[in-house]
């Protein structure tokens, strides 16, 4: 048997977490990781407290959506580039 403890959260925490998830530009999964809950738990809270936020307000191909997607991609690429720079510098020092 598992001795796993079930975490309980206050309503205020659930509501503020759900609000953060719907107001931020980052993914729901990323927000869940940052606050320390599973993405399915956060998704459930968003469905409960902000059900209208899960339905798209604009057409999928709108310019705002494209800009948001490109900004996320740009951020990810910048992070990957920084990791590669650090790795290259590390291996260059090892070879010297």
C-alpha positions in Angstrom: 0.0 0.0 0.0 1.1 3.5 -0.7 1.6 6.0 2.1 0.9 8.9 -0.3 -0.6 12.0 1.3 -3.3 13.8 -0.5 -2.8 17.6 -0.6 -5.7 19.8 0.1 -5.8 23.4 -1.1 -7.8 26.4 0.0 -10.5 27.8 -2.2 -8.6 31.1 -2.4 -5.5 29.2 -3.6 -7.5 27.3 -6.2 -9.2 30.5 -7.4 -6.0 32.5 -7.6 -4.2 29.7 -9.4 -7.0 29.4 -11.9 -7.0 33.2 -12.5 -3.2 33.1 -13.0 -3.6 30.3 -15.5 -6.2 32.2 -17.6 -4.5 35.6 -17.4 -0.9 34.7 -18.1 0.5 34.1 -21.6 2.3 30.9 -20.7 0.8 27.5 -21.0 -1.4 25.9 -18.4 1.2 23.2 -17.9 4.0 25.7 -17.2 1.8 27.6 -14.8 0.9 24.4 -13.0 4.6 23.5 -12.6 5.4 26.9 -11.2 2.7 26.7 -8.5 3.5 23.1 -7.7 0.3 21.3 -8.8 -0.4 18.9 -11.6 -1.7 20.3 -14.9 -4.8 18.2 -14.7 -5.6 19.6 -11.3 -5.1 23.2 -12.5 -7.2 22.4 -15.6 -10.0 21.2 -13.3 -9.8 24.5 -11.3 -9.9 26.6 -14.4 -13.0 24.7 -15.7 -14.7 25.2 -12.3 -13.9 28.9 -11.7 -13.3 30.3 -15.3 -15.3 28.0 -17.6 -15.7 30.7 -20.3 -12.0 31.3 -20.5 -11.4 27.8 -21.9 -13.5 28.5 -25.0 -11.7 30.5 -27.7 -12.8 34.2 -27.7 -11.3 34.9 -31.2 -10.9 32.9 -34.3 -7.9 30.5 -34.1 -6.1 32.2 -37.0 -6.2 35.7 -35.6 -3.1 37.9 -35.6 -3.1 38.0 -31.8 -2.9 34.3 -31.6 -0.1 34.1 -34.2 1.8 36.8 -32.3 1.4 35.0 -29.0 2.5 31.7 -30.6 5.5 33.3 -32.2 6.5 35.0 -28.9 6.4 31.6 -27.1 8.4 30.0 -29.8 11.0 32.9 -29.7 11.3 32.6 -26.0 11.9 28.8 -26.2 14.5 29.2 -29.0 16.3 31.9 -26.9 16.5 29.5 -24.0 17.7 26.6 -26.2 20.4 28.9 -27.7 21.6 29.9 -24.2 21.9 26.2 -23.2 23.8 25.5 -26.3 26.2 28.4 -25.7 26.9 27.2 -22.2 27.4 23.6 -23.4 29.8 24.8 -26.1 31.8 26.8 -23.6 31.9 23.9 -21.2 33.2 21.5 -23.8 35.7 24.0 -25.2 37.1 24.4 -21.7 37.3 20.6 -21.3 39.3 20.2 -24.5 41.8 22.9 -23.6 
